[in-house]
Amino acid sequence: MTELSEHRFSGPVTVFQDMRLPETAIPAGYSALIDAYKLAVPLPRILSATGEHHRITEQDGWRIMTPRHAPQPTLEGHLTFALKYEGLDLAVLKRLFLETGPAAIEALVRKSPTGSYARRIWFLYEWLNGTRLDLPDATAGRYVPVVDPGLQWAAQEKTAPRYRVKDNLPGTPDFCPLVFRTEVLDQFTGLDLPRRAQDIIAGVSRDLLARTAAFLLLKDSRSSYAIEGELPPQDRIQRWGRAIGEAGRQPLDRDELLRLQRIVLGDARFVKLGFRLEG
């Protein structure tokens, strides 16, 4: 599919998908793309629009920005607005790219091959779809992060020379949880909680810590079975606690999951081990 013509993007509205806007405004960024391309996706936690007033307001799940923030009514304009002001919403981007197809994104990048937002869009298209666009590798442009660390928490950066971007996405295309920065979360990071926890336990004996951890594991194990309405024997509860105690020691893969299963089940003579293939 190709980019929609300009008139397909919405003008001023008071209602968006049964949600009333705080004032008459023009959907921008993700809201405009969701509307224009009829994307069946969960709505972002905050939607954006541009209004007539020269102040930014937030109300009822909407961020109303000023006329000077208004993007061009094009795919490139609204994508750039989204990445600049709204951060990454991978669910929306994935569905959008499936609708646009490769040609529209290739045209966008060819129009602005050194543009930082064009190169981020290019990277995200290939990363999310697992396909390669018909574009030569970027040869110019400052390296820019894919995730804006001022808007969302990011992972350690890895350079992606094809696009001249820094891949700091905290996951894979199959699972990549993104958390928005907020004033509250930033305050918590400033508390340096890991150091404070170390200071607290520094004066506690290792034996007491070990016994406390064992008690909490056992209590947690009992609670896990109670949630399911089960009353397992004591040895199974202890095995479950042992499996939980293994958390973080090895990377999770097929063999590790099966090893943990054997720990929990113990005597498996009458149980078929492995992954369940039926309902």
C-alpha positions as CSV (number, residue, x, y, z in Angstrom):
1,M,0.0,0.0,0.0
2,T,1.1,3.6,-0.6
3,E,0.8,6.7,1.6
4,L,-2.6,8.1,1.9
5,S,-3.3,11.4,0.3
6,E,-3.2,14.5,2.5
7,H,-7.0,15.0,2.6
8,R,-7.3,11.5,4.3
9,F,-5.8,12.8,7.5
10,S,-8.4,14.3,9.8
11,G,-9.1,18.0,10.3
12,P,-10.3,19.5,13.5
13,V,-12.5,17.2,15.6
14,T,-14.2,17.1,19.0
15,V,-14.6,13.3,19.2
16,F,-12.0,10.6,18.4
17,Q,-13.2,6.9,18.5
18,D,-16.0,7.8,21.0
19,M,-13.5,9.7,23.1
20,R,-14.3,13.4,23.6
21,L,-11.4,15.8,23.2
22,P,-11.0,18.6,25.8
23,E,-11.3,21.1,22.9
24,T,-11.6,21.2,19.2
25,A,-8.2,20.0,17.8
26,I,-6.5,18.1,15.0
27,P,-5.3,14.6,15.8
28,A,-1.5,14.4,15.5
29,G,1.1,11.6,15.6
30,Y,-0.2,8.2,16.6
31,S,-3.8,9.3,16.8
32,A,-3.8,10.7,13.3
33,L,-2.1,7.5,11.9
34,I,-4.5,5.2,13.8
35,D,-7.4,7.1,12.3
36,A,-6.1,7.5,8.7
37,Y,-4.9,3.9,8.3
38,K,-7.8,2.4,10.4
39,L,-5.4,0.6,12.6
40,A,-6.9,-2.0,15.0
41,V,-4.5,-1.4,17.9
42,P,-4.8,-0.6,21.6
43,L,-4.7,3.2,21.9
44,P,-1.6,4.9,23.4
45,R,-2.0,5.9,27.0
46,I,-2.0,9.6,26.0
47,L,-3.2,10.7,22.6
48,S,-1.9,13.9,20.9
49,A,-3.6,16.7,18.9
50,T,-2.8,20.2,18.0
51,G,-5.2,23.0,19.0
52,E,-5.6,26.7,18.4
53,H,-4.1,27.9,21.7
54,H,-0.5,28.7,22.3
55,R,0.0,26.5,25.4
56,I,0.3,22.8,25.9
57,T,-2.4,21.2,28.0
58,E,-3.1,17.6,29.2
59,Q,-6.6,16.5,30.1
60,D,-8.7,13.3,29.9
61,G,-6.0,11.3,28.2
62,W,-5.2,14.0,25.6
63,R,-2.1,16.2,25.2
64,I,-3.2,19.3,23.2
65,M,-0.2,21.0,21.6
66,T,0.2,24.4,20.0
67,P,-0.2,25.3,16.3
68,R,3.5,25.5,15.9
69,H,3.8,21.8,16.8
70,A,1.4,20.8,14.0
71,P,3.0,18.2,11.6
72,Q,2.6,18.1,7.9
73,P,-0.5,16.0,7.1
74,T,1.6,13.2,5.6
75,L,2.9,9.8,6.7
76,E,6.3,11.3,7.3
77,G,5.0,14.3,9.1
78,H,2.9,12.3,11.6
79,L,5.6,9.6,12.1
80,T,8.1,12.3,12.9
81,F,5.8,14.0,15.3
82,A,5.1,10.6,17.0
83,L,8.8,9.8,17.5
84,K,9.7,13.3,18.6
85,Y,6.9,13.9,21.1
86,E,5.2,10.6,21.9
87,G,8.0,8.0,22.0
88,L,7.8,4.5,20.6
89,D,4.6,2.6,20.4
90,L,5.7,-0.6,18.8
91,A,2.2,-2.1,18.5
92,V,1.0,0.9,16.5
93,L,4.2,1.0,14.4
94,K,4.0,-2.7,13.6
95,R,0.4,-2.4,12.3
96,L,1.1,0.8,10.5
97,F,4.1,-0.7,8.6
98,L,1.9,-3.7,7.6
99,E,-0.6,-1.3,6.1
100,T,1.9,1.0,4.4
101,G,4.0,-1.7,2.9
102,P,7.7,-1.2,2.1
103,A,7.3,1.3,-0.8
104,A,6.0,4.2,1.3
105,I,8.9,3.8,3.9
106,E,11.5,3.5,1.1
107,A,10.2,6.7,-0.4
108,L,10.3,8.4,3.0
109,V,13.9,7.5,3.5
110,R,15.0,8.4,0.0
111,K,13.5,11.8,0.5
112,S,15.6,12.4,3.6
113,P,18.4,9.8,3.7
114,T,20.4,11.7,6.4
115,G,17.4,12.7,8.5
116,S,17.5,11.3,12.0
117,Y,13.8,10.5,12.1
118,A,13.8,8.9,8.7
119,R,16.7,6.6,9.7
120,R,15.0,5.6,12.9
121,I,11.8,4.8,11.0
122,W,13.8,2.8,8.5
123,F,15.5,0.8,11.3
124,L,12.1,0.2,13.1
125,Y,10.5,-1.0,9.9
126,E,13.2,-3.6,9.2
127,W,13.5,-4.5,12.9
128,L,9.8,-5.1,13.5
129,N,9.1,-6.8,10.2
130,G,12.3,-8.8,9.9
131,T,12.6,-7.8,6.2
132,R,15.2,-5.6,4.4
133,L,14.1,-2.6,2.4
134,D,15.4,-1.8,-1.0
135,L,17.8,0.9,0.3
136,P,21.6,1.2,0.4
137,D,23.3,1.5,3.7
138,A,23.4,5.0,5.2
139,T,26.7,6.8,4.6
140,A,26.0,10.1,6.4
141,G,24.2,11.4,9.4
142,R,25.0,11.6,13.1
143,Y,24.3,8.4,15.1
144,V,21.1,8.8,17.0
145,P,19.4,6.5,19.6
146,V,16.3,4.6,18.5
147,V,14.6,5.1,21.8
148,D,14.6,8.6,23.1
149,P,16.0,8.2,26.6
150,G,14.4,11.4,27.6
151,L,10.9,9.9,27.0
152,Q,11.3,6.2,27.7
153,W,13.7,3.9,29.6
154,A,16.3,2.4,27.2
155,A,18.8,-0.4,27.2
156,Q,22.6,-0.3,26.5
157,E,23.3,1.1,23.1
158,K,24.5,-1.1,20.1
159,T,25.5,0.6,16.9
160,A,23.5,-0.3,13.8
161,P,25.8,0.9,11.0
162,R,23.3,0.3,8.2
163,Y,21.0,3.1,9.5
164,R,23.6,5.0,11.5
165,V,21.5,4.6,14.7
166,K,22.1,3.4,18.2
167,D,19.9,0.4,18.9
168,N,18.9,0.8,22.6
169,L,15.6,-1.1,22.5
170,P,15.2,-3.1,25.7
171,G,14.1,-6.3,24.0
172,T,13.5,-8.2,20.8
173,P,10.8,-7.8,18.1
174,D,8.9,-10.6,19.8
175,F,9.0,-9.0,23.3
176,C,10.1,-5.4,23.9
177,P,8.5,-3.8,27.0
178,L,8.8,0.0,26.9
179,V,8.3,2.2,30.0
180,F,7.7,5.9,29.9
181,R,9.7,8.1,32.1
182,T,7.7,10.0,34.7
183,E,8.5,12.4,37.4
184,V,7.7,9.7,40.1
185,L,10.0,7.1,38.4
186,D,12.8,9.6,38.0
187,Q,12.5,10.4,41.7
188,F,12.8,6.7,42.5
189,T,16.0,6.3,40.4
190,G,17.5,9.3,42.3
191,L,17.0,7.4,45.6
192,D,19.8,4.9,44.6
193,L,17.7,2.0,46.0
194,P,20.3,-0.8,45.2
195,R,23.0,1.0,47.3
196,R,20.5,1.6,50.2
197,A,19.5,-2.1,50.1
198,Q,23.2,-3.1,50.3
199,D,23.7,-0.7,53.2
200,I,20.8,-2.3,55.1
201,I,22.0,-5.9,54.7
202,A,25.7,-5.1,55.2
203,G,25.3,-5.4,59.0
204,V,23.2,-8.6,58.9
205,S,24.9,-12.0,59.2
206,R,24.9,-14.2,56.2
207,D,23.3,-17.0,58.2
208,L,20.3,-14.8,59.1
209,L,20.0,-13.7,55.5
210,A,20.0,-17.3,54.3
211,R,17.4,-18.4,56.8
212,T,15.2,-15.3,56.0
213,A,15.4,-16.0,52.2
214,A,14.5,-19.7,52.8
215,F,11.5,-18.7,54.9
216,L,10.3,-16.2,52.3
217,L,10.8,-18.7,49.4
218,L,8.8,-21.3,51.3
219,K,6.0,-18.9,52.1
220,D,5.9,-17.7,48.5
221,S,5.7,-21.3,47.3
222,R,2.8,-22.1,49.5
223,S,1.0,-19.0,48.3
224,S,1.5,-19.9,44.7
225,Y,-0.2,-23.3,45.2
226,A,-2.9,-21.7,47.3
227,I,-3.8,-19.4,44.4
228,E,-4.5,-22.5,42.3
229,G,-6.5,-24.1,45.2
230,E,-4.0,-26.9,45.6
231,L,-2.6,-28.5,48.7
232,P,0.7,-30.1,47.5
233,P,2.9,-32.2,49.8
234,Q,5.6,-30.4,51.7
235,D,8.4,-31.9,49.6
236,R,6.9,-30.4,46.4
237,I,6.6,-27.0,48.1
238,Q,10.3,-27.2,48.9
239,R,11.2,-28.3,45.4
240,W,9.2,-25.3,44.0
241,G,11.1,-23.0,46.4
242,R,14.3,-24.5,45.2
243,A,13.3,-23.9,41.5
244,I,12.4,-20.2,42.4
245,G,15.8,-19.9,44.1
246,E,17.5,-20.7,40.7
247,A,16.0,-17.5,39.2
248,G,18.6,-15.5,37.3
249,R,21.4,-18.0,37.5
250,Q,21.1,-19.3,33.9
251,P,19.7,-17.9,30.7
252,L,16.2,-19.2,30.0
253,D,16.1,-21.6,27.1
254,R,14.4,-24.9,26.3
255,D,16.9,-27.0,28.3
256,E,16.8,-24.7,31.3
257,L,13.0,-24.8,31.5
258,L,13.1,-28.6,31.3
259,R,15.7,-28.7,34.1
260,L,13.5,-26.5,36.3
261,Q,10.5,-28.7,35.5
262,R,12.5,-31.7,36.7
263,I,13.4,-29.9,40.0
264,V,9.7,-29.1,40.7
265,L,8.3,-32.6,39.8
266,G,11.0,-34.6,41.4
267,D,9.9,-38.3,40.9
268,A,8.7,-38.2,37.3
269,R,8.2,-41.9,36.7
270,F,4.4,-41.4,36.2
271,V,4.6,-38.0,34.6
272,K,5.4,-37.1,31.0
273,L,8.1,-34.4,31.1
274,G,8.4,-31.7,28.5
275,F,6.3,-29.0,26.9
276,R,2.6,-29.6,26.8
277,L,1.4,-29.9,23.2
278,E,-2.3,-30.3,24.0
279,G,-4.9,-28.1,25.7
